[in-house]
């Protein structure tokens, strides 16, 4: 498991550290304090074998230079990756995490273009973005920076490996949840495995009469990339016909995504932005019990964010029932302009609830 995380020059963080990370880590703080950026940093460190981890995070934020000229491609507006939203020669950011004695590194730097062949980019770009990991000589990637200070989307090496030695199985659920297509792909991997039982038990916390869930794929559905809730039906004990899962509300869809993600993150990491999205406060404790039990059984480390007091207090109830341990539950509060998170261990979380202390 990751035990510490350091961000230098990344997004809103000049220098920031999280320490004493546990099995389940809930990140809290005000809006625009950098909670999502921390999840993105972990994602870059643990899925560094593919460049599209960085591309997806920027597209999700809308950090794109849209070009109306037919001769130019849309570009990633990379200045937003760097503290201060500006770039120049020498600008860089560095992400570092320790997993026991093993160090994970992701570093990006703006430098002058040398003689490298930068992915067959036309012309002679003045600047390049250099990305490398723990071994910069073996795993380095050089990408052209356009005159508009962007990365042209059509020239990005989306599938090129550059941090292979540090790659880990990682699932990242954004606020908008997973797409139907992504969830069906994850579902196919758990069918007729022990994790399928985990899935059914999780959905019963939302709908106790649920007996079974199944996927119903089609070529039309597979070709869709939107967020429509298609592709799954359930059988309820009190009804004869099958029910589309979209008919059962936001909570069922969110719980399905959470469970599929953690079941497919065995021996890896689960990242969830605003984990309480779509869930009623009455289901929070069941959700955290599911996450905690599955994380221990499948050896998954969980990082999640929330703004919801019911969410962290429900996690506190789980923490209060566990024996404090070095790989247990933490709440990490992010405060603007502070160099380190405010750490709440299992015992401190339980005390905070008892005394009515606000940890957000």
C-alpha positions, 0 to 999 in steps of 0.5 A: 500500500502507498504510505505517503504521497508528495506533490510538488508544483502540481496543479494548486499544490506548490508542495504538499504531503499526505502521510500515514495513509491507510487501507481506506482514506477519505479526503475532505476539504473546501471546494477548490482545495485540491481533493480531486487533484490528489486523486489524479496524482495517485492515478498518474503514479499508479497507471503510468504505463499509459499516457491516456491517464493524463489525457483523460484527467485533462479532458474531464476538466475541459482543459482543451484549446479548441481550434476552429481552423481546419488545419489545426487540431484541438490541444490539451492546455497543459499550463493548468497542470503546473502551479500558477497556470503558466509554463516556461522553460524549466517549469516542472511538477513531480509526484512521489509516493512510497510503498514501503521502501519502494518509491513511485515517481512521475515527473513532467518538465518543460524544456527546449527541444533538442534533436529528438524525434518527437512523435513525427510532429510536423515542423520543429517545435521550440518546446517539448514536454518531457515525462519520466518516472523512477528510472528516467533513462529507461522510461522517458517520453518526449512530447512536442509543445505547440506554439499555442503551448498545448499538446495536439491531441492527434499527436499524443502517444496514448498507448506508449509505455513509460512507467511500466515498472510502477504500474498497478491495477487502478480503478478511477470513478469520477463524480459522473460515475462510470459509463454503461460501456465501462461497467459492462466491461467490468461486469464481464470480469466478475461473472461466475466468480466469488466477486459476483456474490459481492455485487449482489450483496452490495445492491441488496443494501439499496433494494433488499428484494433483489435476487439477481443482476445480469447484463444485456448487451447489444451492438448499439449499446456497445457503440454508445459512450454516453452516461445513459443507464443501459445494459443491466437488468435485475430480478426482484423477488416480488415481480416476475418481469425483469427490471432495468436497473435505471428504474431503481434510481441513482443509488443503485447505479452508483452502488453498482459502479462502486462494487464493480470497480473495487471487485476489479481493483484486486491487489490495486487501488480504487479512486472515487471522487465524491463517493457519496454521489447518488446515495441517501444518508441511510445507506452510507454505513452499508456502503462503507462496510462494503468498501472496508470489507472488500478492500481487506479481502481483495487487498485494495487501497481506497482513496475517496473524496466527499463534502458530506458530513453523513459520509465521513460520520458513517465512515467513523462508525466503521472506524470505531468498530475496528482496532486501530492499525497502521493499515486501517482507516484515515480521514485526510483534511486538505486546507488551502496553502497548508503543506500537509494534510490534517490527519485523523486516524481511526481513533481520532475519527471516532472521538471527533464524532463523539465530541461533535468535532467537524473534520471537514 
